[in-house]
Amino acid sequence: MTNESKKYLVLDGGFATELERLSNQSLKTDLWSAQLLHSDPKSIAKLHQIYYEAGADIATTCSYQASIEGFKKAGIDNPAELIQLSVELARGRIVAGSIGSFGALLADGSEYTGNFGVGLQELVQSHSERVETLLSGKYKPDLILFETIPSLLEIKAVIQVAKTISIPVWLSMQCKENTIASGESIEECVALLNESNIECIGVNCVNPLIVAPVLQRIRSLTSKRIMCYPNGGGEWDAMNKVWIGNEDFEEFKDLVRQWAASGATVIGGCCHTGPKHIQIIKKVLDELNK
């Protein structure tokens, strides 16, 4: 891992919108962007390079919605190799092995509610299998990043799995203004995470306008490293599966400063963010790293 001496680190940005543009393929499938590990890995490698050139210190692997079962269901017969390929394609700086919420595998939006219909052990088994696959390839990630975690139950599952992982583990929650996505308290979640070996915690895939106060609450509850990578501007049209609305980059720059002031030392972008957002984050954080 490189860049460990820097206080502030830049995480990369969103993948789906940019990959659709680069690959000229629709990603409206249950595998989402992970389908390109099979059909167009060159576009994934190209996007990683674009984000590195924009200033990202950390690349997240294109495995957020990837699983052995998901690839097999899509008729793809070498799923483990494809999941491991996601690590190789991201090589360059710090590589975060992406493990999306169990809800992402269901592809039903439940990563925004936590209503999975399964118990703790099913979650532990699912996450354990995905981590094992990601760590079994020729190239290893520098850390494991559990993303868009919406419920206390799934946090408990990740904490169990994290005990078995020998590299750093980070966890990012999906939240509302005053609670995590499931409606459970941020305080209870952070209290559990404080007792775990998870090194960095934060929020992702959230409205950028609510991030600063959420980070301030987390900061008051923990001494762990804090991250955030919210969505960009505009709103998600769930019916048509597209983003609508315009982007205000000047406002985004001000928000990045607020997030850093609120305790985040790892900052990136999630849905509907791209290289321009990462360039802005890089510029703001470079000033703070001086």
ChimeraX commands (.cxc) that place a marker at each C-alpha (Angstrom):
marker #1 position 0.00,0.00,0.00 radius 0.5
marker #1 position 1.26,3.47,-0.85 radius 0.5
marker #1 position 0.41,7.01,0.29 radius 0.5
marker #1 position -0.01,5.90,3.90 radius 0.5
marker #1 position 1.78,9.02,5.15 radius 0.5
marker #1 position -0.88,11.36,3.73 radius 0.5
marker #1 position -3.55,12.43,6.20 radius 0.5
marker #1 position -6.19,12.84,3.50 radius 0.5
marker #1 position -6.72,10.21,0.80 radius 0.5
marker #1 position -8.80,10.41,-2.37 radius 0.5
marker #1 position -11.11,7.49,-3.13 radius 0.5
marker #1 position -12.27,6.99,-6.71 radius 0.5
marker #1 position -15.72,7.85,-8.08 radius 0.5
marker #1 position -18.79,6.12,-9.45 radius 0.5
marker #1 position -18.52,3.30,-11.96 radius 0.5
marker #1 position -21.84,2.53,-13.65 radius 0.5
marker #1 position -22.44,5.80,-15.52 radius 0.5
marker #1 position -18.81,6.10,-16.62 radius 0.5
marker #1 position -18.59,2.44,-17.68 radius 0.5
marker #1 position -21.75,2.71,-19.74 radius 0.5
marker #1 position -20.13,5.61,-21.56 radius 0.5
marker #1 position -16.78,3.85,-22.06 radius 0.5
marker #1 position -18.16,0.44,-23.03 radius 0.5
marker #1 position -21.29,1.58,-24.86 radius 0.5
marker #1 position -23.18,-1.17,-23.01 radius 0.5
marker #1 position -26.25,-1.03,-20.80 radius 0.5
marker #1 position -25.55,-2.13,-17.23 radius 0.5
marker #1 position -29.19,-2.61,-16.23 radius 0.5
marker #1 position -28.69,-6.24,-15.16 radius 0.5
marker #1 position -28.46,-8.01,-11.80 radius 0.5
marker #1 position -24.65,-7.99,-12.10 radius 0.5
marker #1 position -24.56,-4.24,-12.75 radius 0.5
marker #1 position -21.03,-3.06,-13.59 radius 0.5
marker #1 position -19.54,-6.47,-12.69 radius 0.5
marker #1 position -20.92,-7.86,-15.96 radius 0.5
marker #1 position -18.09,-6.03,-17.75 radius 0.5
marker #1 position -15.54,-8.25,-16.00 radius 0.5
marker #1 position -16.80,-10.82,-18.50 radius 0.5
marker #1 position -17.75,-8.74,-21.52 radius 0.5
marker #1 position -15.37,-5.76,-21.50 radius 0.5
marker #1 position -12.59,-5.81,-18.86 radius 0.5
marker #1 position -10.57,-3.28,-20.88 radius 0.5
marker #1 position -13.14,-0.58,-20.14 radius 0.5
marker #1 position -12.84,-1.31,-16.42 radius 0.5
marker #1 position -9.05,-1.01,-16.58 radius 0.5
marker #1 position -9.38,2.20,-18.56 radius 0.5
marker #1 position -11.75,3.74,-16.00 radius 0.5
marker #1 position -9.40,2.85,-13.14 radius 0.5
marker #1 position -6.62,4.64,-15.02 radius 0.5
marker #1 position -8.86,7.66,-15.65 radius 0.5
marker #1 position -9.58,7.91,-11.93 radius 0.5
marker #1 position -5.90,7.55,-11.04 radius 0.5
marker #1 position -5.08,10.35,-13.48 radius 0.5
marker #1 position -7.85,12.46,-11.91 radius 0.5
marker #1 position -6.10,12.11,-8.55 radius 0.5
marker #1 position -7.48,9.01,-6.83 radius 0.5
marker #1 position -5.20,7.39,-4.26 radius 0.5
marker #1 position -7.54,4.41,-3.85 radius 0.5
marker #1 position -9.28,2.30,-6.49 radius 0.5
marker #1 position -12.30,0.18,-5.59 radius 0.5
marker #1 position -12.52,-3.09,-7.49 radius 0.5
marker #1 position -15.42,-3.65,-9.88 radius 0.5
marker #1 position -16.82,-6.40,-7.66 radius 0.5
marker #1 position -19.48,-4.55,-5.66 radius 0.5
marker #1 position -22.34,-6.64,-7.05 radius 0.5
marker #1 position -20.27,-9.70,-8.00 radius 0.5
marker #1 position -20.78,-13.19,-6.61 radius 0.5
marker #1 position -20.19,-16.76,-7.74 radius 0.5
marker #1 position -23.94,-17.42,-7.72 radius 0.5
marker #1 position -24.72,-14.21,-9.60 radius 0.5
marker #1 position -22.33,-14.97,-12.44 radius 0.5
marker #1 position -23.57,-18.56,-12.70 radius 0.5
marker #1 position -27.16,-17.34,-12.83 radius 0.5
marker #1 position -26.13,-15.16,-15.78 radius 0.5
marker #1 position -24.69,-18.21,-17.55 radius 0.5
marker #1 position -21.05,-17.28,-16.95 radius 0.5
marker #1 position -18.96,-20.29,-16.00 radius 0.5
marker #1 position -15.69,-18.80,-14.64 radius 0.5
marker #1 position -16.98,-16.53,-11.86 radius 0.5
marker #1 position -14.10,-16.86,-9.38 radius 0.5
marker #1 position -11.56,-15.89,-12.02 radius 0.5
marker #1 position -13.62,-12.86,-13.00 radius 0.5
marker #1 position -13.96,-11.65,-9.40 radius 0.5
marker #1 position -10.20,-12.04,-8.95 radius 0.5
marker #1 position -9.63,-10.23,-12.24 radius 0.5
marker #1 position -11.27,-7.17,-10.69 radius 0.5
marker #1 position -8.23,-6.84,-8.39 radius 0.5
marker #1 position -5.73,-7.12,-11.23 radius 0.5
marker #1 position -7.56,-4.48,-13.28 radius 0.5
marker #1 position -7.43,-1.99,-10.39 radius 0.5
marker #1 position -3.69,-2.25,-9.72 radius 0.5
marker #1 position -1.77,1.00,-9.60 radius 0.5
marker #1 position -2.03,2.54,-6.16 radius 0.5
marker #1 position -4.07,1.41,-3.15 radius 0.5
marker #1 position -6.60,-1.27,-4.16 radius 0.5
marker #1 position -9.77,-1.66,-2.09 radius 0.5
marker #1 position -11.52,-4.98,-2.66 radius 0.5
marker #1 position -15.19,-4.01,-2.94 radius 0.5
marker #1 position -17.83,-6.12,-1.20 radius 0.5
marker #1 position -21.29,-4.64,-1.63 radius 0.5
marker #1 position -24.18,-5.13,0.76 radius 0.5
marker #1 position -26.02,-8.45,0.59 radius 0.5
marker #1 position -28.89,-6.39,-0.79 radius 0.5
marker #1 position -26.80,-5.56,-3.86 radius 0.5
marker #1 position -26.70,-9.27,-4.73 radius 0.5
marker #1 position -30.49,-9.41,-4.52 radius 0.5
marker #1 position -30.66,-6.49,-6.98 radius 0.5
marker #1 position -33.95,-5.38,-5.45 radius 0.5
marker #1 position -32.89,-2.13,-3.77 radius 0.5
marker #1 position -32.77,-3.67,-0.30 radius 0.5
marker #1 position -29.32,-2.20,0.36 radius 0.5
marker #1 position -31.34,0.97,0.99 radius 0.5
marker #1 position -33.64,-0.65,3.56 radius 0.5
marker #1 position -31.84,-3.64,5.08 radius 0.5
marker #1 position -34.87,-5.85,4.46 radius 0.5
marker #1 position -33.02,-8.91,3.11 radius 0.5
marker #1 position -35.21,-11.69,4.49 radius 0.5
marker #1 position -32.21,-13.65,5.81 radius 0.5
marker #1 position -30.54,-14.09,9.19 radius 0.5
marker #1 position -27.11,-13.35,10.61 radius 0.5
marker #1 position -25.45,-16.62,9.62 radius 0.5
marker #1 position -26.62,-16.36,6.02 radius 0.5
marker #1 position -25.05,-12.91,5.84 radius 0.5
marker #1 position -21.82,-14.12,7.42 radius 0.5
marker #1 position -21.59,-17.02,4.98 radius 0.5
marker #1 position -22.28,-14.85,1.94 radius 0.5
marker #1 position -19.72,-12.20,2.87 radius 0.5
marker #1 position -17.14,-14.83,3.87 radius 0.5
marker #1 position -17.42,-16.57,0.51 radius 0.5
marker #1 position -17.07,-13.33,-1.43 radius 0.5
marker #1 position -14.05,-12.20,0.60 radius 0.5
marker #1 position -12.38,-15.60,0.22 radius 0.5
marker #1 position -12.84,-15.47,-3.55 radius 0.5
marker #1 position -11.47,-11.94,-3.77 radius 0.5
marker #1 position -8.39,-12.86,-1.72 radius 0.5
marker #1 position -7.62,-16.12,-3.52 radius 0.5
marker #1 position -6.30,-14.72,-6.79 radius 0.5
marker #1 position -2.76,-13.99,-7.96 radius 0.5
marker #1 position -3.14,-10.31,-7.06 radius 0.5
marker #1 position -4.35,-9.25,-3.62 radius 0.5
marker #1 position -6.19,-6.07,-2.65 radius 0.5
marker #1 position -4.59,-3.82,-0.05 radius 0.5
marker #1 position -7.79,-3.68,1.98 radius 0.5
marker #1 position -11.37,-4.97,1.96 radius 0.5
marker #1 position -14.13,-2.37,1.70 radius 0.5
marker #1 position -17.67,-3.37,2.69 radius 0.5
marker #1 position -19.97,-0.87,1.00 radius 0.5
marker #1 position -23.50,0.49,1.38 radius 0.5
marker #1 position -24.22,-1.46,4.58 radius 0.5
marker #1 position -27.78,-0.51,5.66 radius 0.5
marker #1 position -28.53,-2.38,8.89 radius 0.5
marker #1 position -27.22,-3.29,12.31 radius 0.5
marker #1 position -27.64,-6.97,11.46 radius 0.5
marker #1 position -25.37,-6.71,8.43 radius 0.5
marker #1 position -22.84,-4.69,10.43 radius 0.5
marker #1 position -22.75,-7.55,12.96 radius 0.5
marker #1 position -22.15,-10.00,10.11 radius 0.5
marker #1 position -19.32,-7.91,8.66 radius 0.5
marker #1 position -17.70,-7.61,12.09 radius 0.5
marker #1 position -17.66,-11.41,12.36 radius 0.5
marker #1 position -16.14,-11.79,8.91 radius 0.5
marker #1 position -13.59,-9.04,9.55 radius 0.5
marker #1 position -12.07,-11.10,12.38 radius 0.5
marker #1 position -10.92,-13.65,9.78 radius 0.5
marker #1 position -9.33,-11.12,7.40 radius 0.5
marker #1 position -5.60,-10.43,7.71 radius 0.5
marker #1 position -5.56,-7.15,5.75 radius 0.5
marker #1 position -7.25,-3.87,6.79 radius 0.5
marker #1 position -11.05,-3.82,6.68 radius 0.5
marker #1 position -13.17,-0.72,6.08 radius 0.5
marker #1 position -16.96,-0.41,6.33 radius 0.5
marker #1 position -19.26,2.22,4.86 radius 0.5
marker #1 position -22.91,2.58,5.85 radius 0.5
marker #1 position -25.91,3.69,3.82 radius 0.5
marker #1 position -27.82,6.20,5.88 radius 0.5
marker #1 position -30.56,8.76,6.15 radius 0.5
marker #1 position -30.25,12.12,7.86 radius 0.5
marker #1 position -30.65,10.81,11.41 radius 0.5
marker #1 position -30.34,7.01,11.18 radius 0.5
marker #1 position -28.82,4.33,9.01 radius 0.5
marker #1 position -31.01,3.11,6.14 radius 0.5
marker #1 position -32.84,0.53,8.26 radius 0.5
marker #1 position -33.94,3.20,10.74 radius 0.5
marker #1 position -31.54,1.99,13.45 radius 0.5
marker #1 position -29.39,4.49,15.31 radius 0.5
marker #1 position -25.99,5.62,14.10 radius 0.5
marker #1 position -24.85,5.62,17.72 radius 0.5
marker #1 position -25.57,1.92,18.17 radius 0.5
marker #1 position -23.79,1.06,14.93 radius 0.5
marker #1 position -20.67,3.03,15.80 radius 0.5
marker #1 position -20.58,1.55,19.30 radius 0.5
marker #1 position -20.41,-1.94,17.78 radius 0.5
marker #1 position -17.81,-0.90,15.23 radius 0.5
marker #1 position -15.65,0.62,17.96 radius 0.5
marker #1 position -15.26,-2.86,19.45 radius 0.5
marker #1 position -14.22,-4.39,16.12 radius 0.5
marker #1 position -10.97,-4.58,14.15 radius 0.5
marker #1 position -12.50,-2.51,11.34 radius 0.5
marker #1 position -10.09,0.39,10.82 radius 0.5
marker #1 position -12.10,2.96,8.88 radius 0.5
marker #1 position -15.84,3.65,8.95 radius 0.5
marker #1 position -18.13,6.06,7.17 radius 0.5
marker #1 position -21.01,6.55,4.75 radius 0.5
marker #1 position -21.60,6.16,1.02 radius 0.5
marker #1 position -24.35,6.28,-1.58 radius 0.5
marker #1 position -26.09,9.09,0.28 radius 0.5
marker #1 position -27.36,12.57,-0.51 radius 0.5
marker #1 position -24.29,14.83,-0.38 radius 0.5
marker #1 position -26.22,17.51,1.48 radius 0.5
marker #1 position -26.71,15.37,4.61 radius 0.5
marker #1 position -23.15,14.08,4.88 radius 0.5
marker #1 position -21.49,16.76,7.04 radius 0.5
marker #1 position -23.83,16.46,10.05 radius 0.5
marker #1 position -23.71,12.65,9.86 radius 0.5
marker #1 position -19.91,12.74,9.86 radius 0.5
marker #1 position -19.91,15.08,12.83 radius 0.5
marker #1 position -22.02,12.58,14.77 radius 0.5
marker #1 position -19.71,9.72,13.84 radius 0.5
marker #1 position -16.63,11.79,14.72 radius 0.5
marker #1 position -18.04,12.45,18.21 radius 0.5
marker #1 position -18.44,8.70,18.76 radius 0.5
marker #1 position -15.19,7.19,17.52 radius 0.5
marker #1 position -11.44,7.62,17.14 radius 0.5
marker #1 position -11.36,5.44,14.02 radius 0.5
marker #1 position -10.53,6.86,10.60 radius 0.5
marker #1 position -13.63,8.24,8.86 radius 0.5
marker #1 position -14.54,8.21,5.16 radius 0.5
marker #1 position -17.34,9.39,2.94 radius 0.5
marker #1 position -18.18,8.98,-0.71 radius 0.5
marker #1 position -21.64,10.39,-1.36 radius 0.5
marker #1 position -23.63,10.50,-4.56 radius 0.5
marker #1 position -23.32,13.40,-6.99 radius 0.5
marker #1 position -25.98,15.96,-7.76 radius 0.5
marker #1 position -29.32,15.14,-9.31 radius 0.5
marker #1 position -31.84,12.48,-8.33 radius 0.5
marker #1 position -32.20,8.78,-9.15 radius 0.5
marker #1 position -35.20,7.87,-11.32 radius 0.5
marker #1 position -35.82,4.30,-10.09 radius 0.5
marker #1 position -38.50,3.62,-12.72 radius 0.5
marker #1 position -36.23,4.36,-15.69 radius 0.5
marker #1 position -32.95,3.61,-13.87 radius 0.5
marker #1 position -31.33,6.91,-14.83 radius 0.5
marker #1 position -30.03,10.02,-13.04 radius 0.5
marker #1 position -31.76,13.31,-13.74 radius 0.5
marker #1 position -30.79,16.85,-12.86 radius 0.5
marker #1 position -27.74,19.06,-13.24 radius 0.5
marker #1 position -24.43,19.09,-11.41 radius 0.5
marker #1 position -23.14,22.09,-9.46 radius 0.5
marker #1 position -19.38,21.63,-9.21 radius 0.5
marker #1 position -18.79,24.80,-7.19 radius 0.5
marker #1 position -21.24,23.58,-4.57 radius 0.5
marker #1 position -19.50,20.19,-4.61 radius 0.5
marker #1 position -16.15,21.83,-3.85 radius 0.5
marker #1 position -17.65,23.57,-0.82 radius 0.5
marker #1 position -19.19,20.29,0.34 radius 0.5
marker #1 position -15.83,18.50,0.15 radius 0.5
marker #1 position -14.35,21.13,2.44 radius 0.5
marker #1 position -17.26,20.60,4.85 radius 0.5
marker #1 position -16.75,16.82,4.86 radius 0.5
marker #1 position -13.06,17.19,5.65 radius 0.5
marker #1 position -13.83,19.71,8.40 radius 0.5
marker #1 position -16.39,17.26,9.81 radius 0.5
marker #1 position -13.79,14.52,10.25 radius 0.5
marker #1 position -13.50,12.61,6.96 radius 0.5
marker #1 position -9.92,11.84,5.90 radius 0.5
marker #1 position -10.88,9.53,3.02 radius 0.5
marker #1 position -13.21,11.17,0.49 radius 0.5
marker #1 position -14.51,10.00,-2.89 radius 0.5
marker #1 position -17.69,9.71,-4.90 radius 0.5
marker #1 position -20.44,7.15,-5.38 radius 0.5
marker #1 position -23.33,7.10,-7.87 radius 0.5
marker #1 position -23.46,9.85,-10.48 radius 0.5
marker #1 position -19.93,11.07,-9.74 radius 0.5
marker #1 position -17.09,10.97,-12.23 radius 0.5
marker #1 position -13.51,12.08,-12.90 radius 0.5
marker #1 position -14.40,15.77,-12.57 radius 0.5
marker #1 position -15.59,15.19,-9.00 radius 0.5
marker #1 position -12.37,13.34,-8.17 radius 0.5
marker #1 position -10.30,16.19,-9.59 radius 0.5
marker #1 position -12.14,18.59,-7.28 radius 0.5
marker #1 position -11.66,16.32,-4.26 radius 0.5
marker #1 position -7.97,15.96,-5.12 radius 0.5
marker #1 position -7.50,19.74,-5.30 radius 0.5
marker #1 position -9.22,20.37,-1.96 radius 0.5
marker #1 position -7.41,17.55,-0.14 radius 0.5
marker #1 position -4.02,18.49,-1.59 radius 0.5
marker #1 position -4.44,21.89,0.02 radius 0.5
marker #1 position -5.22,20.21,3.35 radius 0.5
marker #1 position -2.26,17.81,3.04 radius 0.5
marker #1 position 0.25,20.67,2.77 radius 0.5
marker link #1:1,2 radius 0.2
marker link #1:2,3 radius 0.2
marker link #1:3,4 radius 0.2
marker link #1:4,5 radius 0.2
marker link #1:5,6 radius 0.2
marker link #1:6,7 radius 0.2
marker link #1:7,8 radius 0.2
marker link #1:8,9 radius 0.2
marker link #1:9,10 radius 0.2
marker link #1:10,11 radius 0.2
marker link #1:11,12 radius 0.2
marker link #1:12,13 radius 0.2
marker link #1:13,14 radius 0.2
marker link #1:14,15 radius 0.2
marker link #1:15,16 radius 0.2
marker link #1:16,17 radius 0.2
marker link #1:17,18 radius 0.2
marker link #1:18,19 radius 0.2
marker link #1:19,20 radius 0.2
marker link #1:20,21 radius 0.2
marker link #1:21,22 radius 0.2
marker link #1:22,23 radius 0.2
marker link #1:23,24 radius 0.2
marker link #1:24,25 radius 0.2
marker link #1:25,26 radius 0.2
marker link #1:26,27 radius 0.2
marker link #1:27,28 radius 0.2
marker link #1:28,29 radius 0.2
marker link #1:29,30 radius 0.2
marker link #1:30,31 radius 0.2
marker link #1:31,32 radius 0.2
marker link #1:32,33 radius 0.2
marker link #1:33,34 radius 0.2
marker link #1:34,35 radius 0.2
marker link #1:35,36 radius 0.2
marker link #1:36,37 radius 0.2
marker link #1:37,38 radius 0.2
marker link #1:38,39 radius 0.2
marker link #1:39,40 radius 0.2
marker link #1:40,41 radius 0.2
marker link #1:41,42 radius 0.2
marker link #1:42,43 radius 0.2
marker link #1:43,44 radius 0.2
marker link #1:44,45 radius 0.2
marker link #1:45,46 radius 0.2
marker link #1:46,47 radius 0.2
marker link #1:47,48 radius 0.2
marker link #1:48,49 radius 0.2
marker link #1:49,50 radius 0.2
marker link #1:50,51 radius 0.2
marker link #1:51,52 radius 0.2
marker link #1:52,53 radius 0.2
marker link #1:53,54 radius 0.2
marker link #1:54,55 radius 0.2
marker link #1:55,56 radius 0.2
marker link #1:56,57 radius 0.2
marker link #1:57,58 radius 0.2
marker link #1:58,59 radius 0.2
marker link #1:59,60 radius 0.2
marker link #1:60,61 radius 0.2
marker link #1:61,62 radius 0.2
marker link #1:62,63 radius 0.2
marker link #1:63,64 radius 0.2
marker link #1:64,65 radius 0.2
marker link #1:65,66 radius 0.2
marker link #1:66,67 radius 0.2
marker link #1:67,68 radius 0.2
marker link #1:68,69 radius 0.2
marker link #1:69,70 radius 0.2
marker link #1:70,71 radius 0.2
marker link #1:71,72 radius 0.2
marker link #1:72,73 radius 0.2
marker link #1:73,74 radius 0.2
marker link #1:74,75 radius 0.2
marker link #1:75,76 radius 0.2
marker link #1:76,77 radius 0.2
marker link #1:77,78 radius 0.2
marker link #1:78,79 radius 0.2
marker link #1:79,80 radius 0.2
marker link #1:80,81 radius 0.2
marker link #1:81,82 radius 0.2
marker link #1:82,83 radius 0.2
marker link #1:83,84 radius 0.2
marker link #1:84,85 radius 0.2
marker link #1:85,86 radius 0.2
marker link #1:86,87 radius 0.2
marker link #1:87,88 radius 0.2
marker link #1:88,89 radius 0.2
marker link #1:89,90 radius 0.2
marker link #1:90,91 radius 0.2
marker link #1:91,92 radius 0.2
marker link #1:92,93 radius 0.2
marker link #1:93,94 radius 0.2
marker link #1:94,95 radius 0.2
marker link #1:95,96 radius 0.2
marker link #1:96,97 radius 0.2
marker link #1:97,98 radius 0.2
marker link #1:98,99 radius 0.2
marker link #1:99,100 radius 0.2
marker link #1:100,101 radius 0.2
marker link #1:101,102 radius 0.2
marker link #1:102,103 radius 0.2
marker link #1:103,104 radius 0.2
marker link #1:104,105 radius 0.2
marker link #1:105,106 radius 0.2
marker link #1:106,107 radius 0.2
marker link #1:107,108 radius 0.2
marker link #1:108,109 radius 0.2
marker link #1:109,110 radius 0.2
marker link #1:110,111 radius 0.2
marker link #1:111,112 radius 0.2
marker link #1:112,113 radius 0.2
marker link #1:113,114 radius 0.2
marker link #1:114,115 radius 0.2
marker link #1:115,116 radius 0.2
marker link #1:116,117 radius 0.2
marker link #1:117,118 radius 0.2
marker link #1:118,119 radius 0.2
marker link #1:119,120 radius 0.2
marker link #1:120,121 radius 0.2
marker link #1:121,122 radius 0.2
marker link #1:122,123 radius 0.2
marker link #1:123,124 radius 0.2
marker link #1:124,125 radius 0.2
marker link #1:125,126 radius 0.2
marker link #1:126,127 radius 0.2
marker link #1:127,128 radius 0.2
marker link #1:128,129 radius 0.2
marker link #1:129,130 radius 0.2
marker link #1:130,131 radius 0.2
marker link #1:131,132 radius 0.2
marker link #1:132,133 radius 0.2
marker link #1:133,134 radius 0.2
marker link #1:134,135 radius 0.2
marker link #1:135,136 radius 0.2
marker link #1:136,137 radius 0.2
marker link #1:137,138 radius 0.2
marker link #1:138,139 radius 0.2
marker link #1:139,140 radius 0.2
marker link #1:140,141 radius 0.2
marker link #1:141,142 radius 0.2
marker link #1:142,143 radius 0.2
marker link #1:143,144 radius 0.2
marker link #1:144,145 radius 0.2
marker link #1:145,146 radius 0.2
marker link #1:146,147 radius 0.2
marker link #1:147,148 radius 0.2
marker link #1:148,149 radius 0.2
marker link #1:149,150 radius 0.2
marker link #1:150,151 radius 0.2
marker link #1:151,152 radius 0.2
marker link #1:152,153 radius 0.2
marker link #1:153,154 radius 0.2
marker link #1:154,155 radius 0.2
marker link #1:155,156 radius 0.2
marker link #1:156,157 radius 0.2
marker link #1:157,158 radius 0.2
marker link #1:158,159 radius 0.2
marker link #1:159,160 radius 0.2
marker link #1:160,161 radius 0.2
marker link #1:161,162 radius 0.2
marker link #1:162,163 radius 0.2
marker link #1:163,164 radius 0.2
marker link #1:164,165 radius 0.2
marker link #1:165,166 radius 0.2
marker link #1:166,167 radius 0.2
marker link #1:167,168 radius 0.2
marker link #1:168,169 radius 0.2
marker link #1:169,170 radius 0.2
marker link #1:170,171 radius 0.2
marker link #1:171,172 radius 0.2
marker link #1:172,173 radius 0.2
marker link #1:173,174 radius 0.2
marker link #1:174,175 radius 0.2
marker link #1:175,176 radius 0.2
marker link #1:176,177 radius 0.2
marker link #1:177,178 radius 0.2
marker link #1:178,179 radius 0.2
marker link #1:179,180 radius 0.2
marker link #1:180,181 radius 0.2
marker link #1:181,182 radius 0.2
marker link #1:182,183 radius 0.2
marker link #1:183,184 radius 0.2
marker link #1:184,185 radius 0.2
marker link #1:185,186 radius 0.2
marker link #1:186,187 radius 0.2
marker link #1:187,188 radius 0.2
marker link #1:188,189 radius 0.2
marker link #1:189,190 radius 0.2
marker link #1:190,191 radius 0.2
marker link #1:191,192 radius 0.2
marker link #1:192,193 radius 0.2
marker link #1:193,194 radius 0.2
marker link #1:194,195 radius 0.2
marker link #1:195,196 radius 0.2
marker link #1:196,197 radius 0.2
marker link #1:197,198 radius 0.2
marker link #1:198,199 radius 0.2
marker link #1:199,200 radius 0.2
marker link #1:200,201 radius 0.2
marker link #1:201,202 radius 0.2
marker link #1:202,203 radius 0.2
marker link #1:203,204 radius 0.2
marker link #1:204,205 radius 0.2
marker link #1:205,206 radius 0.2
marker link #1:206,207 radius 0.2
marker link #1:207,208 radius 0.2
marker link #1:208,209 radius 0.2
marker link #1:209,210 radius 0.2
marker link #1:210,211 radius 0.2
marker link #1:211,212 radius 0.2
marker link #1:212,213 radius 0.2
marker link #1:213,214 radius 0.2
marker link #1:214,215 radius 0.2
marker link #1:215,216 radius 0.2
marker link #1:216,217 radius 0.2
marker link #1:217,218 radius 0.2
marker link #1:218,219 radius 0.2
marker link #1:219,220 radius 0.2
marker link #1:220,221 radius 0.2
marker link #1:221,222 radius 0.2
marker link #1:222,223 radius 0.2
marker link #1:223,224 radius 0.2
marker link #1:224,225 radius 0.2
marker link #1:225,226 radius 0.2
marker link #1:226,227 radius 0.2
marker link #1:227,228 radius 0.2
marker link #1:228,229 radius 0.2
marker link #1:229,230 radius 0.2
marker link #1:230,231 radius 0.2
marker link #1:231,232 radius 0.2
marker link #1:232,233 radius 0.2
marker link #1:233,234 radius 0.2
marker link #1:234,235 radius 0.2
marker link #1:235,236 radius 0.2
marker link #1:236,237 radius 0.2
marker link #1:237,238 radius 0.2
marker link #1:238,239 radius 0.2
marker link #1:239,240 radius 0.2
marker link #1:240,241 radius 0.2
marker link #1:241,242 radius 0.2
marker link #1:242,243 radius 0.2
marker link #1:243,244 radius 0.2
marker link #1:244,245 radius 0.2
marker link #1:245,246 radius 0.2
marker link #1:246,247 radius 0.2
marker link #1:247,248 radius 0.2
marker link #1:248,249 radius 0.2
marker link #1:249,250 radius 0.2
marker link #1:250,251 radius 0.2
marker link #1:251,252 radius 0.2
marker link #1:252,253 radius 0.2
marker link #1:253,254 radius 0.2
marker link #1:254,255 radius 0.2
marker link #1:255,256 radius 0.2
marker link #1:256,257 radius 0.2
marker link #1:257,258 radius 0.2
marker link #1:258,259 radius 0.2
marker link #1:259,260 radius 0.2
marker link #1:260,261 radius 0.2
marker link #1:261,262 radius 0.2
marker link #1:262,263 radius 0.2
marker link #1:263,264 radius 0.2
marker link #1:264,265 radius 0.2
marker link #1:265,266 radius 0.2
marker link #1:266,267 radius 0.2
marker link #1:267,268 radius 0.2
marker link #1:268,269 radius 0.2
marker link #1:269,270 radius 0.2
marker link #1:270,271 radius 0.2
marker link #1:271,272 radius 0.2
marker link #1:272,273 radius 0.2
marker link #1:273,274 radius 0.2
marker link #1:274,275 radius 0.2
marker link #1:275,276 radius 0.2
marker link #1:276,277 radius 0.2
marker link #1:277,278 radius 0.2
marker link #1:278,279 radius 0.2
marker link #1:279,280 radius 0.2
marker link #1:280,281 radius 0.2
marker link #1:281,282 radius 0.2
marker link #1:282,283 radius 0.2
marker link #1:283,284 radius 0.2
marker link #1:284,285 radius 0.2
marker link #1:285,286 radius 0.2
marker link #1:286,287 radius 0.2
marker link #1:287,288 radius 0.2
marker link #1:288,289 radius 0.2
marker link #1:289,290 radius 0.2
view
